[in-house]
Amino acid sequence: MSLCIIPARGGSKRIPRKNIKVFHGRPMISWSIQAALESGAFDQVIVSTDDAEIAETAKAGGAKVPFMRPAELSDDNTATVPVIAHALAEAETLWGPQSLVCCLYATAPFVQADDIRAARTLIEDTGADYAFPVTSFPFPIQRGVKLTDDGRMAMFQPEHALTRSQDLVEAYHDVGQFYWGQKSAWLAGKTIIGPGAAPLVIPRHRAQDIDTPEDWDRAERLFATFRGM
């Protein structure tokens, strides 16, 4: 059996109530729930939250909230893996053993049902611990710079100052939408980003973190363009 877990705690600081803040006419979390349901990839779609309002919003969007997340897993310092391991254990008491578990973030309005299905196929075909979407950096990371205390700048990798862009290895980053994982990987606490993970490459225009008000504004503008395509 396969399970979708959407972690959505109530204590967002930089964007208050981010998980249920209205984004293009709907609570943010509803976009993730819709994609999960439309994918047809899950036996159950549940939300792990410590917040009653988020729980009600999630249920109105079609997800299940069969338990409330304990306070010790709901603070600013709690990592994703233990939250998923807890939700998995709770789900198995209700629906029996699960094999594949997908962590889908509540603030991922660009997530596509097709990508969820494709990543499931990827993890099944490769036997990887995890599979999730990545996208390429728009600029060579080898040419990245840092600002110095004297008001100047310095390259992180000055040895590549004269290297042609086409000769540099292309770099990718996690887009922060979802992570398919083997049950055993989640329970063992294996690191998500590492040699045991298989990448699903997606276009840059479908990747946007939403951590700050500036991110939110950019996401709204990008989403309006994306939905019109």
Helices and strands as residue ranges (DSSP letters): E 2-7, G 18-20, E 22-23, E 26-27, H 28-39, E 44-48, H 52-60, G 71-73, H 80-95, E 100-104, H 113-126, E 130-136, G 141-143, E 145-147, E 153-155, G 158-160, G 165-167, E 172-174, E 178-182, H 183-188, E 197-201, G 204-206, H 213-227
